[in-house]
């Protein structure tokens, strides 16, 4: 008796991820969060409000990385968070010109 395959493009939960794509994705999001924290710390030295805004975005980026590779049902959450982070970054740029 053979197992029925899942939907096309979806990994079989019983099979290991041979390419380690999930781990690479998670590490990439973690690096992005660390980068935002570093930039937020540097900006915080000069301007308090933009620095605090950047530091406040760090947990959202890190959490996004934890759910980004869990499946297509999270795609809307990932998209909304990315758009929100981009809008915050634009707001910081335009507020302190």
C-alpha positions as CSV (number, residue, x, y, z in Angstrom):
1,X,0.0,0.0,0.0
2,X,1.5,3.3,-1.0
3,X,0.8,6.7,0.5
4,X,-1.2,9.1,-1.5
5,X,0.7,12.2,-2.5
6,X,-0.3,15.6,-1.3
7,X,-1.2,18.6,-3.4
8,X,1.3,19.5,-6.1
9,X,4.1,21.7,-4.9
10,X,3.5,20.8,-1.2
11,X,6.2,18.7,0.6
12,X,5.2,15.4,2.1
13,X,5.2,16.0,5.9
14,X,6.7,12.6,6.4
15,X,9.7,13.3,4.2
16,X,12.7,15.4,5.3
17,X,13.4,18.6,3.5
18,X,16.3,17.6,1.4
19,X,17.3,21.1,0.3
20,X,16.9,22.6,3.7
21,X,14.9,25.4,2.2
22,X,12.8,25.9,5.4
23,X,16.0,26.3,7.4
24,X,17.5,28.8,4.9
25,X,14.3,30.8,4.9
26,X,14.1,30.9,8.6
27,X,17.8,32.0,8.9
28,X,17.2,34.7,6.2
29,X,14.3,36.2,8.2
30,X,16.4,36.1,11.4
31,X,19.2,37.9,9.6
32,X,16.8,40.5,8.4
33,X,15.4,41.0,11.9
34,X,19.0,41.4,13.3
35,X,19.8,43.9,10.5
36,X,16.7,46.0,11.4
37,X,17.8,45.9,15.1
38,X,21.3,47.1,14.2
39,X,20.0,49.9,12.0
40,X,17.4,50.8,14.7
41,X,20.2,51.0,17.3
42,X,22.3,53.3,15.1
43,X,19.3,55.5,14.2
44,X,18.4,55.6,17.9
45,X,21.6,57.3,18.7
46,X,20.7,60.2,16.5
47,X,16.9,60.3,16.4
48,X,14.9,58.7,19.2
49,X,11.5,58.3,17.5
50,X,12.6,56.7,14.2
51,X,15.0,54.4,16.1
52,X,12.2,53.2,18.4
53,X,10.0,52.6,15.4
54,X,12.6,50.5,13.7
55,X,13.3,48.6,16.9
56,X,9.5,48.0,17.3
57,X,9.4,46.4,13.9
58,X,12.0,43.8,14.7
59,X,9.8,41.3,16.6
60,X,7.2,41.5,13.7
61,X,9.9,40.6,11.2
62,X,11.3,37.8,13.4
63,X,7.8,36.3,13.9
64,X,7.0,36.6,10.2
65,X,10.1,34.5,9.5
66,X,8.7,31.8,11.8
67,X,5.4,31.6,10.0
68,X,6.5,32.5,6.4
69,X,7.3,28.9,5.5
70,X,4.5,27.1,7.2
71,X,2.2,26.9,4.1
72,X,0.2,28.9,1.6
73,X,-2.5,29.7,4.2
74,X,-0.1,32.2,5.8
75,X,0.6,34.0,2.5
76,X,-1.8,36.8,3.3
77,X,-0.2,37.4,6.7
78,X,3.2,37.4,5.2
79,X,2.2,39.9,2.5
80,X,0.4,42.2,5.0
81,X,3.4,42.2,7.3
82,X,5.9,43.0,4.5
83,X,3.7,45.9,3.3
84,X,3.3,47.2,6.8
85,X,7.1,47.1,7.4
86,X,7.7,48.9,4.0
87,X,5.1,51.6,5.0
88,X,6.8,52.1,8.4
89,X,10.1,52.5,6.7
90,X,8.7,55.0,4.2
91,X,7.0,56.9,7.0
92,X,10.3,57.2,8.9
93,X,12.1,58.5,5.8
94,X,9.5,61.1,5.0
95,X,8.9,62.3,8.6
96,X,12.6,63.1,9.2
97,X,13.6,64.7,6.0
